């Protein structure tokens, strides 16, 4: 059977770049250690996987008409989903969340800013149909969505490091490789497992606790 390392050899050249933003700072520590990011606002994390997501939109100019990249992160496990769209309207948010549901599962709650797309009737109907509650960050607060905004930075960092080897690839292909790197190759502080494995192990443990 192939080892984990050999199966992922093509990504080996990006690993030092993913793990380190500076020679002495691990990206995983940068993402997951609140002490490195003192904030004035309230920025709660979930207490288990799928308890609370944060969703935001960032822009990647080189993606052209698909420059609006919608990003969702599980605030407990740090598992991430991102998708490229032509805008940040309700239809784009809904398409993004449907993909995120398929990849990560259905969350109990999602937190966003108070942009018009997140307050639309269509968006409300989608979340209600899946039993997902919705909360908004503090208006005009730079820290209300700090968790997902830090993950926006991580995603852009990985996209930039992988850019040279993906010339001519579509935004969707570039996001797919970046998400694979973040979810499947990145190991969080105080863990021996990749992010996505921890996410699913935590879900499995949570399901076990609920069974009689």
Number of C-alpha atoms within 10 A of each C-alpha: 4 7 8 9 11 10 10 13 10 9 16 13 11 15 15 12 18 23 22 15 15 9 9 7 11 17 21 21 17 20 19 19 12 12 9 10 14 9 13 10 14 13 18 14 16 16 11 16 27 24 18 24 27 27 24 24 23 19 17 16 11 9 17 12 13 18 20 20 24 23 24 28 25 25 24 19 27 24 26 27 25 25 24 24 24 13 17 21 15 19 15 19 22 20 14 21 23 14 14 20 13 9 12 19 15 19 19 17 17 22 22 21 21 14 14 10 18 23 15 13 10 15 20 17 13 14 20 12 8 12 13 17 14 19 14 16 19 16 11 9 13 13 18 23 22 20 25 26 21 14 22 22 13 21 22 16 17 22 21 13 16 20 14 9 9 14 9 10 11 12 21 15 12 22 21 15 16 26 20 16 23 26 20 17 23 19 20 22 15 8 9 11 16 17 22 21 17 21 23 17 14 17 17 12 12 13 10 10 9 7 6 4
